[in-house]
Amino acid sequence: MRKLGRTTEQRLAVLRNQASNLLWYGKLSTTKANAKELQSYVEKIITTAINSYMDTSEVTQKRIDKDGNEIEVTVAVDGAKKLAARRAIMNKVYDLHEVKGQDESRTAFKARVGNVKHPLIEKIFNEIAPKYAERKEALGQGGGYTRIYLNGQRRGDAADVAIIELI
């Protein structure tokens, strides 16, 4: 692991921040050294999600509605493997939240977001993991979820700049 000219705490904080932004937005511009470190960090997160995203079960619960009637509701619950993976991933990324659009009303925003407590984690398990699991089955190989493009040198300090993106 490269030290990147920082202490361990600073280096891990930068990796967590960049990994969160890469997984949220799908693309990130940084230095070449940071991109190479970030690539292995993010690919381990995605592999963890792929290996466990299907571990769910449905549980029927009895609840009381507003009229006082007892109804049965079927709820999807994470299995032990997915729950452990979810907690491990939550330790490796920061929790990013949806942003309300400039012209979006408050009710429209609440309807779009719903009751999702950890949007980045939900995105990893509901969008990213199924996409790459399908790609893994089609190609017959795992890994290779990110790509690095070299983008020349930065003007101020002549550091090599790279763009890292999810494939």
Residue pairs with C-beta under 8 A, 6 or more apart in sequence:
1 37
2 33
2 36
2 37
3 11
4 11
4 14
4 33
4 34
4 37
6 14
14 34
15 37
15 38
15 41
16 92
16 93
16 94
17 94
18 28
18 30
18 34
18 38
19 38
19 41
19 42
19 45
19 92
19 93
20 93
20 94
20 95
20 96
20 120
21 28
21 96
22 28
22 38
22 42
22 146
22 164
22 165
22 166
23 42
23 45
23 93
23 120
23 123
23 124
23 128
23 166
24 96
24 120
24 123
26 165
26 166
27 163
27 164
27 165
27 166
28 35
28 38
28 163
28 164
28 165
29 151
29 161
29 162
29 163
30 38
30 161
30 162
30 164
31 154
31 159
31 160
31 161
31 162
32 148
32 150
32 159
32 160
32 161
32 162
33 160
34 162
35 148
35 162
35 163
35 164
36 148
38 146
38 164
39 146
39 148
39 164
41 92
42 145
42 146
42 166
43 143
43 144
43 145
43 146
45 89
45 92
45 93
45 124
46 124
46 128
46 129
46 132
46 145
47 142
47 143
48 85
48 88
48 89
49 85
49 89
49 124
49 125
49 128
49 129
50 129
50 132
50 133
50 136
50 142
51 81
51 85
52 79
52 81
52 82
52 84
52 85
53 82
53 85
53 125
53 126
53 129
53 130
53 133
54 82
55 78
55 79
55 80
55 81
55 82
56 76
56 77
56 78
56 79
56 82
57 76
57 77
57 79
58 74
58 75
58 76
58 77
59 74
59 75
59 77
60 72
60 73
60 74
60 75
61 72
61 73
61 74
61 75
62 70
62 71
62 72
62 73
63 70
63 71
63 72
63 73
64 70
64 71
65 71
78 86
82 125
86 121
86 125
89 121
89 124
90 118
90 121
93 120
93 121
94 120
95 118
95 119
95 120
95 121
96 119
96 120
97 119
98 109
98 112
98 113
98 116
98 119
100 106
100 109
101 109
104 112
113 119
116 122
128 166
132 145
136 142
144 167
145 166
145 167
146 164
146 165
146 166
146 167
147 164
147 165
147 166
147 167
148 162
148 163
148 164
149 162
149 163
149 164
149 165
150 160
150 161
150 162
151 161
151 162
151 163
152 160
152 161
153 159
153 160
153 161
154 160
154 161
